[in-house]
């Protein structure tokens, strides 16, 4: 199910065009107030040159401090004096930062035409980056990637290392969205030392945040927290309140995935206050959604539903159609979990309509997948399979390998339930291949577990042990202790089947130890089996 997580940050240029920043350095609030007054007087007096010269550095300062409404007003005032590429650029940036991606896209295309007309390659590259960011937000990753690759050629041609870092980071973001975490991480790690070399602390923080996202998605949660903490310190130091809110949100998501929803809620509430402070309605909606996720994790479905429903009108207000669809998907997920399948289907169908209108193919596939799951829960395997088979080619079309694996797993589950283990195995094995290609280790472990259980059910105990052992190694490597406990228990049962009692006892003891540490729901069953096995061992002696 798609969720609004506010995960990654698109990097952006500080100065869009190859112009002099005049007045040169606006640093303090008092100085900014002075130049804001200069700008006001310049606009009132129709002094276009002065207004343009003040607009760029003042907008840059205010963007760094998350004063998006002020930036939009500043740019619009400058534009009353005539067309201006940099002013349009900053207006597009402010709109994008507050979730108005469709408007931002239109504004940035206007800016791009002016930059190209002026022969300003640096400004053209900067604007292409912002257009790419808008496409990313609108769920058009291939269009975003095309813009970023054009920008990369331009910045390398003019020798702009700072622009190269920005563009590399943004390309990484697209690969992350496509589920190709290895390529995403490679691009982020190319960008990071360039940001550090140039003293671009905002870019450094955004990239650290994005590297944290990759580790979170790969199940390496402690590494994710370490990167988020580095990003948070920088963002607080430079006064980037919106960025701080984003990182707090991401830290909350990690704690939620670690089974600590109360800690997650604490981070989400801090983030919510900041989102409201900077006037980021899209960010506020994201955070309300994430608070809903935490309540969902606590089993508090009515509270979760209430937060999702509070997020929905905010997303509609800012025109974030993709976000609206994601919220509808989450609301549908609550109804699905409650067994209210008719209401779940209504929400999913509404989401599907929105996503087809905006052309968000990746989330269209996710929603088809969700609809298939509802039919599966209703026992309608034929309808479920039809939905999954609609989703699968879209996943492949957009290059979403992780999503492709999710759908292959759903199809495998259907065949397993229908008593066709060979077809189930075929789809699970395709899913493992896709997950390995994108480095999704947690997903790989889960699918290997399913393969193991199928093989065990078919009487292939040796094959089952091999697959479960592979899954166990991955779970240990990524630190997923709860799933490791379950895998150890399952492996112990399988080892007993092939009379490897001593090995079974080792894994069972490990399972119980891990289960006791994390309050595993199967702890009682594990203890009972351990007691029985110890009695068997005692009798053997």
C-alpha positions in Angstrom: 0.0 0.0 0.0 1.5 3.4 -0.9 2.0 5.8 1.9 2.9 9.5 2.0 6.3 9.4 3.8 8.1 12.5 2.8 11.2 10.4 2.4 13.6 12.0 0.0 14.7 15.6 -0.7 15.2 16.9 -4.2 18.4 19.0 -4.2 18.1 22.4 -5.7 20.3 25.2 -6.9 20.9 28.2 -4.8 21.4 30.6 -7.7 19.5 29.7 -10.8 21.2 31.8 -13.4 24.7 33.0 -14.2 23.9 36.4 -12.8 25.7 38.4 -10.1 24.0 38.1 -6.8 23.4 41.8 -5.9 23.2 42.8 -3.1 26.1 40.4 -2.5 25.4 38.6 0.8 22.2 38.8 2.7 22.8 36.9 6.0 21.0 38.3 9.0 17.3 38.8 9.6 17.9 42.6 10.0 19.8 42.7 6.7 17.1 40.7 5.0 14.4 43.1 6.3 16.4 46.0 4.9 16.7 44.5 1.5 13.0 43.4 1.5 12.1 47.1 2.0 14.5 48.0 -0.8 12.8 45.5 -3.0 9.3 46.8 -2.1 10.4 50.3 -3.0 12.0 49.2 -6.2 8.8 47.5 -7.3 6.7 50.5 -6.3 9.0 52.7 -8.3 9.1 50.3 -11.3 12.9 49.9 -10.9 13.2 46.6 -12.6 17.0 46.2 -12.5 17.1 46.8 -8.7 14.1 44.6 -8.0 15.6 41.7 -10.0 19.0 42.1 -8.3 17.5 42.0 -4.8 15.0 39.2 -5.6 17.5 36.4 -6.2 19.7 36.5 -3.0 16.7 37.3 -0.8 14.7 34.4 -2.2 17.7 32.1 -1.7 18.0 33.2 1.9 14.3 32.8 2.6 14.1 29.4 0.9 16.9 28.2 3.2 14.8 29.3 6.1 11.6 27.7 4.7 9.8 31.0 4.2 8.1 29.7 1.1 5.1 32.1 1.1 7.4 35.1 1.4 9.5 33.8 -1.6 6.4 33.3 -3.7 5.2 36.8 -2.9 8.7 38.3 -3.6 8.9 36.5 -7.0 5.4 37.5 -8.0 6.1 41.1 -7.1 9.3 41.1 -9.2 7.4 39.6 -12.1 4.9 42.5 -12.2 7.8 44.4 -13.7 8.1 42.0 -16.6 9.3 38.4 -17.5 12.3 37.2 -15.5 13.8 33.7 -15.6 15.3 33.6 -12.1 12.1 35.1 -10.5 10.0 32.4 -12.2 12.6 29.8 -11.0 12.3 30.8 -7.4 8.5 31.0 -7.6 8.5 27.4 -9.0 10.8 26.3 -6.2 8.5 27.8 -3.6 5.4 26.2 -5.1 7.1 22.8 -5.3 8.2 23.1 -1.7 4.6 23.4 -0.5 3.3 20.6 -2.6 2.0 22.6 -5.5 3.9 20.5 -8.1 1.6 20.9 -11.1 1.8 24.7 -10.7 5.5 24.5 -10.2 5.9 22.5 -13.4 4.1 25.1 -15.4 6.1 28.0 -13.9 9.4 26.2 -14.3 8.7 25.6 -18.0 8.2 29.3 -18.4 11.5 29.9 -16.6 13.3 27.3 -18.8 12.2 29.1 -22.0 13.6 32.4 -20.8 16.9 30.8 -19.6 17.4 29.2 -23.0 16.5 32.4 -24.8 19.2 34.2 -22.8 21.8 31.4 -23.5 22.2 30.9 -19.7 23.3 27.2 -19.5 23.7 27.3 -15.7 20.2 28.7 -15.3 18.9 26.2 -17.8 20.5 23.3 -15.8 19.1 24.6 -12.6 15.6 24.9 -14.0 15.8 21.4 -15.6 16.5 20.2 -12.1 13.5 21.8 -10.7 11.3 20.5 -13.6 12.7 17.1 -12.8 11.8 17.5 -9.2 8.2 18.4 -10.1 8.0 15.4 -12.4 9.2 13.2 -9.5 6.6 14.6 -7.2 3.9 14.0 -9.8 5.0 10.3 -10.3 6.6 10.6 -13.7 10.1 9.2 -13.0 11.2 8.6 -16.6 10.4 12.3 -17.5 12.3 13.4 -14.4 15.3 11.3 -15.3 15.4 12.7 -18.8 15.4 16.3 -17.3 18.2 15.5 -14.9 20.3 13.8 -17.5 20.0 16.9 -19.7 21.0 19.0 -16.7 24.0 16.8 -15.9 25.4 17.3 -19.4 25.0 21.1 -19.1 26.7 21.4 -15.6 29.6 19.3 -16.7 30.0 21.3 -19.9 30.3 24.6 -17.9 32.3 23.0 -15.1 29.8 23.6 -12.3 30.8 21.1 -9.6 28.0 22.3 -7.3 25.5 21.9 -10.0 26.8 18.4 -10.7 26.3 17.4 -7.1 22.8 18.7 -7.1 22.0 16.8 -10.3 23.6 13.6 -9.2 21.6 13.7 -6.0 18.4 14.2 -7.9 19.1 11.3 -10.3 19.6 9.2 -7.2 16.2 10.2 -6.0 14.6 9.0 -9.2 16.4 5.6 -9.0 15.2 5.4 -5.4 11.6 6.0 -6.6 12.0 3.3 -9.2 13.2 0.8 -6.5 16.8 0.7 -7.8 18.4 1.4 -4.4 21.9 0.4 -5.4 22.0 2.9 -8.3 20.4 5.5 -6.0 23.0 5.1 -3.3 25.8 5.2 -5.9 24.6 8.6 -7.1 24.1 10.0 -3.6 27.6 8.9 -2.6 29.0 10.7 -5.7 27.2 13.9 -4.7 28.0 14.0 -1.0 31.7 14.8 -1.1 31.1 17.5 -3.8 28.6 19.2 -1.5 31.0 18.9 1.4 33.9 20.2 -0.8 31.9 23.3 -1.7 30.5 23.9 1.8 27.0 23.4 0.7 25.5 22.4 4.0 21.9 22.3 2.7 22.9 20.0 -0.1 24.9 17.9 2.3 22.0 17.5 4.7 19.6 16.6 1.9 21.9 13.9 0.6 22.6 12.5 4.1 18.8 12.4 4.5 18.4 10.5 1.2 21.2 8.0 2.1 19.3 7.4 5.3 16.2 6.7 3.2 18.0 4.1 1.2 19.2 2.3 4.4 15.6 2.5 5.8 14.2 1.0 2.7 16.8 -1.8 2.7 15.9 -2.6 6.3 19.2 -1.3 7.8 17.4 0.9 10.3 20.3 1.7 12.6 22.3 3.0 9.7 19.3 5.0 8.6 19.0 6.7 12.0 22.7 7.5 12.0 22.4 9.3 8.6 19.2 11.0 9.6 20.8 12.3 12.8 23.7 13.8 10.8 21.2 15.5 8.5 19.1 16.8 11.4 22.0 18.4 13.1 23.0 20.3 10.0 19.4 21.4 9.2 19.0 22.7 12.7 22.3 24.5 12.5 21.4 26.3 9.2 17.8 27.0 10.2 16.2 24.8 7.5 12.9 24.2 9.3 11.2 22.4 6.5 14.2 20.1 6.0 14.3 19.5 9.8 10.6 18.5 9.6 11.3 16.1 6.8 14.1 14.4 8.7 12.1 14.2 11.9 9.3 12.5 9.8 11.8 10.0 8.5 13.1 9.2 11.9 9.6 8.6 13.1 9.1 6.1 10.2 12.2 4.2 11.3 11.0 4.0 14.9 7.6 2.9 13.6 9.2 0.1 11.6 11.2 -0.9 14.7 8.0 -1.6 16.5 8.1 1.6 18.6 5.1 3.6 17.5 5.1 5.8 20.6 8.6 7.0 19.8 7.5 7.4 16.2 4.5 9.6 17.3 6.8 11.8 19.3 8.9 12.5 16.1 5.8 12.9 13.9 4.3 15.5 16.3 7.5 17.5 16.3 7.5 17.4 12.5 3.8 18.5 12.4 4.5 21.6 14.4 7.3 22.6 12.1 5.3 21.9 8.9 2.5 24.2 10.2 5.1 26.8 11.2 6.5 27.0 7.7 3.1 26.8 6.0 3.9 23.5 4.2 0.4 22.1 3.7 1.6 19.1 1.7 4.2 18.4 4.4 1.5 18.7 7.1 -0.7 16.2 5.2 2.3 13.9 5.0 2.8 14.1 8.7 -0.9 13.6 9.5 -0.8 10.5 7.3 2.3 9.2 9.1 0.6 9.7 12.5 -2.2 7.6 11.1 0.4 4.9 10.2 1.6 4.9 13.8 -1.9 4.5 15.2 -2.5 1.8 12.6 0.6 0.0 14.0 -0.8 0.3 17.5 -4.0 -1.4 16.3 -5.9 1.9 16.7 -7.7 1.8 13.4 -10.3 4.5 14.2 -7.6 7.0 15.1 -5.6 6.0 12.0 -8.6 6.5 9.8 -9.2 9.9 11.4 -5.7 11.1 10.6 -5.8 9.8 7.1 -9.1 11.7 6.6 -7.6 14.9 8.0 -4.7 14.6 5.5 -7.0 14.1 2.5 -8.6 17.6 2.2 -5.2 19.3 2.7 -3.9 17.3 -0.3 -6.9 18.3 -2.3 -6.4 22.0 -1.3 -2.8 22.1 -2.6 -3.7 20.2 -5.7 -1.5 17.2 -4.9 -3.5 14.7 -6.8 -0.9 11.9 -6.4 -0.9 12.5 -2.6 -4.7 12.5 -2.6 -4.6 9.1 -4.3 -2.1 7.8 -1.7 -4.3 9.0 1.1 -7.3 7.2 -0.5 -5.2 4.1 -0.7 -4.4 4.3 3.0 -8.0 4.8 3.9 -8.9 1.9 1.7 -6.3 -0.2 3.5 -8.0 0.5 6.9 -11.4 -0.6 5.5 -9.7 -3.7 4.0 -8.2 -4.6 7.3 -11.6 -4.2 9.0 -13.1 -6.5 6.4 -15.2 -3.7 4.9 -14.3 -4.7 1.4 -17.0 -2.7 -0.4 -15.7 0.5 1.2 -12.1 -0.5 0.6 -12.8 -1.1 -3.1 -14.6 2.3 -3.3 -11.5 4.1 -2.0 -9.1 2.2 -4.2 -11.2 2.8 -7.3 -11.3 6.5 -6.5 -7.5 6.5 -6.1 -7.2 4.6 -9.4 -9.2 7.2 -11.2 -7.1 10.0 -9.9 -3.8 8.3 -10.7 -4.9 7.6 -14.3 -5.9 11.3 -14.7 -2.5 12.5 -13.6 -0.6 9.7 -15.4 1.1 8.3 -12.3 1.7 4.8 -13.7 3.8 3.5 -10.7 1.0 4.2 -8.2 -1.6 3.0 -10.6 0.1 -0.3 -10.5 0.2 -0.2 -6.7 -3.5 0.6 -6.5 -4.4 -2.3 -8.9 -2.3 -4.5 -6.6 -4.3 -3.3 -3.6 -7.6 -3.9 -5.5 -6.3 -7.4 -6.2 -5.6 -8.0 -2.6 -9.2 -7.1 -1.7 -10.5 -9.6 -4.2 -8.1 -12.2 -2.8 -9.3 -11.5 0.8 -12.9 -12.1 -0.5 -11.8 -15.4 -2.0 -12.3 -14.2 -5.6 -9.0 -15.5 -7.0 -9.9 -15.0 -10.6 -10.6 -11.3 -10.1 -7.5 -10.9 -7.9 -5.3 -12.5 -10.5 -6.7 -10.3 -13.2 -5.8 -7.2 -11.2 -2.3 -8.5 -10.4 -1.8 -9.3 -14.1 -2.8 -5.7 -15.0 -0.4 -4.3 -12.4 2.6 -6.4 -13.4 3.3 -5.0 -16.9 2.9 -1.5 -15.6 5.5 -2.2 -12.9 7.9 -3.5 -15.6 7.1 -0.5 -17.9 8.1 2.1 -15.3 11.1 0.0 -14.1 9.8 -0.5 -10.6 11.6 -3.7 -9.8 10.6 -3.7 -6.1 6.9 -3.2 -7.1 7.2 -5.9 -9.7 8.5 -8.3 -7.0 5.6 -7.3 -4.7 3.1 -8.2 -7.5 4.9 -11.4 -8.3 4.7 -12.4 -4.7 1.0 -11.7 -4.6 0.5 -14.0 -7.7 2.7 -16.6 -6.0 0.5 -16.4 -2.9 -2.6 -16.9 -5.1 -1.2 -20.0 -6.7 -0.1 -21.4 -3.3 -3.6 -20.9 -1.9 -5.0 -22.6 -5.0 -2.9 -25.7 -4.5 -0.5 -25.1 -7.4 3.0 -25.1 -5.7 5.0 -25.2 -8.9 3.4 -22.0 -10.2 3.8 -20.4 -6.8 7.5 -21.3 -6.8 8.0 -19.9 -10.3 6.6 -16.5 -9.3 8.5 -16.4 -6.0 11.7 -17.1 -7.7 11.2 -14.4 -10.3 10.5 -12.0 -7.3 13.7 -13.0 -5.6 15.6 -12.2 -8.8 14.0 -8.7 -9.0 14.7 -8.0 -5.3 18.3 -9.0 -5.6 18.8 -6.7 -8.5 17.6 -3.7 -6.5 19.2 -4.8 -3.3 16.0 -5.1 -1.4 17.3 -7.5 1.3 14.2 -7.5 3.6 12.0 -8.4 0.6 14.4 -11.1 -0.5 14.3 -12.7 2.9 10.5 -12.7 3.1 10.3 -14.3 -0.4 12.9 -16.9 0.4 10.9 -17.7 3.5 7.8 -18.3 1.3 9.9 -20.5 -1.0 11.1 -22.5 2.0 7.5 -23.1 3.3 6.3 -24.2 -0.2 9.2 -26.7 -0.5 8.6 -28.0 3.0 4.9 -28.5 2.2 6.0 -30.5 -0.9 8.2 -32.8 1.2 11.5 -31.2 0.0 12.9 -30.7 3.5 16.5 -30.2 2.3 15.4 -27.5 -0.2 13.3 -25.9 2.5 16.2 -25.8 4.9 18.5 -24.2 2.3 16.0 -21.4 1.5 15.2 -20.7 5.1 18.9 -20.6 6.0 19.5 -18.0 3.2 16.6 -16.0 4.6 18.0 -16.2 8.1 21.4 -15.0 7.1 19.8 -11.9 5.5 17.6 -11.1 8.5 20.6 -11.3 10.8 22.6 -9.0 8.5 19.9 -6.3 8.4 19.1 -6.6 12.1 15.4 -7.6 11.8 15.2 -9.5 15.1 11.5 -10.2 15.1 11.6 -11.9 11.7 14.9 -13.6 12.6 13.1 -15.2 15.6 10.3 -16.5 13.3 12.9 -17.8 10.8 14.9 -19.6 13.5 11.7 -21.2 14.8 10.7 -22.4 11.3 14.2 -23.7 10.6 14.1 -25.7 13.8 10.9 -27.4 12.8 12.4 -28.2 9.4 15.6 -29.5 10.9 13.6 -31.8 13.1 12.0 -33.3 10.0 15.4 -34.4 8.7 16.5 -35.6 12.1 19.0 -32.8 12.8 17.9 -32.5 16.3 21.0 -30.8 17.7 20.9 -28.1 15.1 17.2 -27.7 15.6 17.8 -27.1 19.3 20.4 -24.4 18.6 18.0 -22.5 16.4 15.0 -23.0 18.7 16.9 -21.6 21.7 17.9 -18.6 19.5 14.3 -18.1 18.5 13.1 -18.1 22.1 15.8 -15.7 23.2 15.0 -13.2 20.4 11.3 -13.6 20.9 11.7 -12.8 24.6 13.6 -9.6 23.8 11.0 -8.3 21.4 7.8 -9.6 22.9 7.1 -11.8 19.8 3.5 -12.9 19.4 4.5 -16.5 19.0 6.6 -16.7 22.1 4.3 -19.1 23.9 4.4 -21.6 21.0 8.2 -21.3 20.7 8.6 -22.0 24.4 6.3 -25.0 24.3 8.2 -26.5 21.3 11.6 -25.8 23.1 10.3 -27.6 26.2 9.2 -30.6 24.1 12.5 -30.8 22.2 14.5 -30.5 25.4 12.5 -33.4 26.8 13.2 -35.5 23.7 16.9 -34.8 24.1 16.8 -35.7 27.7 15.1 -39.0 27.0 17.7 -39.8 24.2 20.5 -39.4 26.8 
